[in-house]
């Protein structure tokens, strides 16, 4: 029997124009008893035109998320590839067999939001994290405002 993953601790984010990229939530709790991420896709959605989603490049030391614009690493080991995130598009990260529960939690904690420009669209964003599979395993869907 397959057990669904759980994401908790996703809190509201307050953003002020001109802040630059900020982490959506740097302290989430992610559990996945199965721990099989190979081929799964983490999609971050809920932004408006002009908004940007990305991943904070912390580094390549143990426990750190690295990001060069495409490749995502955890502790210096590639755990996936990212695409999208610009101008309101979803940020899509395709994970590989190197991704662990700890790596995916660290990745989610380092997703960033930005509304660059002089006049970003006002209003709330309903940001969601959706981890789906290409092979039919359980999905994770969590939202924060």
C-alpha positions as CSV (number, residue, x, y, z in Angstrom):
1,X,0.0,0.0,0.0
2,X,1.3,3.5,-0.9
3,X,1.3,6.2,1.7
4,X,0.7,9.8,0.6
5,X,3.4,12.4,1.2
6,X,2.6,15.3,3.6
7,X,3.7,18.9,3.6
8,X,2.9,21.1,6.6
9,X,4.1,24.4,8.0
10,X,3.5,26.4,4.8
11,X,2.8,29.9,6.1
12,X,1.8,33.2,4.6
13,X,4.4,35.4,3.0
14,X,4.4,39.2,3.2
15,X,6.1,40.8,0.3
16,X,6.9,44.5,-0.3
17,X,7.7,46.0,-3.8
18,X,11.4,46.2,-4.3
19,X,12.3,43.5,-1.7
20,X,13.9,41.3,-4.4
21,X,13.4,37.6,-4.4
22,X,12.3,36.2,-1.0
23,X,11.9,32.6,0.1
24,X,8.2,31.6,0.2
25,X,8.7,29.6,3.4
26,X,12.1,28.6,4.7
27,X,10.7,26.2,7.4
28,X,8.3,23.6,6.0
29,X,8.0,20.0,7.2
30,X,7.9,17.4,4.4
31,X,7.4,13.7,5.0
32,X,7.2,10.9,2.4
33,X,7.4,7.4,3.8
34,X,7.9,6.0,0.2
35,X,10.9,8.2,-0.5
36,X,10.8,7.4,-4.3
37,X,11.2,10.7,-6.2
38,X,12.7,9.4,-9.5
39,X,10.6,10.8,-12.3
40,X,8.3,12.9,-10.0
41,X,7.6,16.5,-10.8
42,X,7.3,19.3,-8.3
43,X,5.2,22.2,-9.7
44,X,5.0,25.6,-7.9
45,X,2.1,27.7,-9.2
46,X,-0.2,30.5,-8.3
47,X,1.6,33.6,-9.5
48,X,0.4,36.4,-11.8
49,X,1.9,37.9,-15.0
50,X,5.1,39.7,-14.2
51,X,5.8,37.5,-11.1
52,X,8.9,35.3,-10.9
53,X,9.5,32.0,-9.1
54,X,13.0,30.6,-8.7
55,X,15.2,28.6,-6.4
56,X,17.7,30.2,-4.0
57,X,21.3,29.1,-4.7
58,X,22.6,28.4,-1.2
59,X,25.6,26.3,-2.1
60,X,27.0,22.8,-2.6
61,X,27.9,21.9,1.0
62,X,26.1,19.1,2.8
63,X,22.4,20.0,3.3
64,X,22.5,23.0,0.9
65,X,20.5,23.5,-2.3
66,X,22.4,24.7,-5.3
67,X,20.8,26.1,-8.4
68,X,22.4,27.4,-11.6
69,X,19.2,28.3,-13.5
70,X,18.5,24.8,-14.7
71,X,20.2,22.1,-12.5
72,X,19.2,21.7,-8.9
73,X,21.7,20.1,-6.5
74,X,21.5,19.0,-2.9
75,X,24.9,18.7,-1.1
76,X,26.5,19.1,-4.5
77,X,24.7,16.1,-6.1
78,X,22.2,16.8,-8.9
79,X,18.6,16.0,-7.7
80,X,16.7,17.4,-10.7
81,X,16.2,20.1,-13.4
82,X,14.1,23.2,-13.3
83,X,12.3,25.1,-16.0
84,X,9.8,28.0,-16.1
85,X,9.1,30.4,-13.3
86,X,9.3,33.6,-15.3
87,X,6.5,36.1,-15.9
88,X,3.8,34.2,-14.0
89,X,4.7,30.8,-15.4
90,X,4.8,27.7,-13.2
91,X,8.2,26.6,-11.8
92,X,8.6,23.0,-12.7
93,X,11.3,20.8,-11.2
94,X,11.7,17.2,-12.5
95,X,13.4,15.1,-9.8
96,X,15.7,12.2,-10.3
97,X,16.7,9.1,-8.3
98,X,19.2,11.1,-6.2
99,X,16.4,13.2,-4.6
100,X,15.6,12.2,-1.0
101,X,12.9,13.4,1.4
102,X,15.4,15.7,3.0
103,X,16.5,17.1,-0.4
104,X,12.9,17.8,-1.5
105,X,12.1,19.5,1.8
106,X,15.2,21.7,1.4
107,X,14.3,22.4,-2.2
108,X,10.8,23.6,-1.2
109,X,12.2,25.7,1.6
110,X,14.4,27.5,-1.0
111,X,11.8,28.4,-3.6
112,X,11.7,32.1,-4.0
113,X,9.1,34.7,-5.1
114,X,9.7,38.1,-6.7
115,X,7.4,40.7,-8.3
116,X,10.1,42.8,-10.1
117,X,9.5,46.1,-11.8
118,X,8.2,49.4,-10.7
119,X,4.5,48.5,-10.5
120,X,3.9,44.8,-9.8
121,X,0.3,43.6,-9.9
122,X,-1.2,44.2,-6.5
123,X,-3.1,41.6,-4.6
124,X,-2.7,38.2,-3.0
125,X,-1.1,35.2,-4.6
126,X,-2.3,31.7,-3.8
127,X,1.0,29.7,-4.2
128,X,0.8,26.0,-4.4
129,X,3.2,23.1,-4.4
130,X,2.1,20.0,-6.3
131,X,4.3,16.9,-6.5
132,X,2.9,14.6,-9.1
133,X,4.3,11.5,-10.6
134,X,4.7,10.2,-14.1
135,X,4.1,6.7,-12.8
136,X,0.9,7.0,-10.8
137,X,2.2,7.3,-7.3
138,X,0.4,9.5,-4.7
139,X,0.4,13.2,-5.1
140,X,1.2,16.0,-2.7
141,X,-0.7,19.2,-2.9
142,X,-0.2,22.1,-0.5
143,X,-1.2,25.7,-0.6
144,X,-0.2,28.9,1.1
145,X,-1.4,32.4,0.7
